[in-house]
């Protein structure tokens, strides 16, 4: 079972638990956190489907594969995080402006927030490990979302605890803080995946590729390196200068060696296209 599918099932269970416990225990902060988990169900479901779709090989209509489906899903996850934060914050602020404060939440709400924090931290660590291993922007965006949930649950836990100590206003305050933090956290996946979809080139990869190709015997100079992001991977176009008197076969062999050297030296490069010109 994939990490994303496990995350979807866990988020469904957490959302049901927090809505139930938050309602029974009278905690606005825990109910706000439940809405957050509901957004996670939608976002993680999309991420899981995109992860599977992105693994499809190239076909007649998608010559470079389907990897950018992950970036599109990561963009949606970021937008979902921001929208969820706005909703939660607005609801909390509305309660504060109204000035009507319910009694302090029951002890059961503390357990609900604590269990959520532990479970989401475990999901975050698993998603980070697998995401870094596969350089998956979708899994890494999901990991950031899980970490946001840990913070949200801890804030809910603190707000409920202070409310139970005699300051019930801290329950809706905690709900508002959760909303603001989640909204701000949504910008990271938005920025990262917009960059991928706009083919923004990671500058450090340019230099790594240039250094690797320059060391190939027969290469006089590397005049151009272009990087195209494909989800969590990349393809490259390079222009090499070689001695003008070489045969076509000799120039081709040099280009082939340069491709192999670059793929070995630069992480997550699927393909290198080399154009050879006379020096």
C-alpha positions, 0 to 999 in steps of 0.5 A: 500500500502506498504512502499516499493511500495510507495518508488518505485513510488516516486523514479520513479516520482523524477527520471523523474522530476530531469532528465527533470529539470536538462536537461532544467536548465543545472545542472549536479548536479541535473542530477547526483542526477537523476541517483541516483534516478534511482538506487533507483528505481531498489534497492527499487523494489528488496527490496519490492519483497524480503520483500514480499517473506521473509514473506512466511512461512516455506515449504518443501524446506525451513525449516526455512522460507524465511527471509534471502531473505531480507538480500540478497536484502539488500546486493544488495541495498548496492552494488547498492548504491556503484555502483551509487556513483562510476558512479556519481563521475566519471562523475563529475570528468570527467567534472572537468578534461575537464575544460569545464564549462557550464553557471550556472544552471537556478533557476528551478534546485534549486526548483528541488533539494529542493523538492527532499530533502523534499520528501526523508526525509519524506520517510526516516522517514517512512521507519525507523519507519516501519523498526524498528517496524518489525526489517526489514534489507531491510527497514532499508537499504532503509531508509539509502538510502533515507537519502543519497538522502536527503544529495545528494539533499542538496549538489546539492542545495548548488552547484547550488546556489553557481554556480548561484552566479557566480562560475559555477564550483561548479555544477560539484563539487557538482556532484562529492561530491554526488558520493563520499558520496553515495559510502561510504554510501553503505558500511553499508548495505553491512556489515550488510547483509553479516553478516546476510548471514554468520550467524554472531551471535549478541553477546548481544543476547547470553547473554540475552538468557543465563540470561533468561534461567538460571533463569528457575527453574530446570536449573542447568547451560546453557552450550551453546547458538547459534544464527542463524540470519534469516533476521531481526529475529533469531532462537536459539539452547541451551544446558541446564544442569538439575538434572540427576535423573529427568524423561523425562517428567520433563526435557521436562517441564523445556526445554519448560519453558526455551524456553518460557522465552527466546522468551519473554526476547530476541527481534525478536526470532522466535524459540528456540531449547533446548537440555537437558543434565544431570548435 
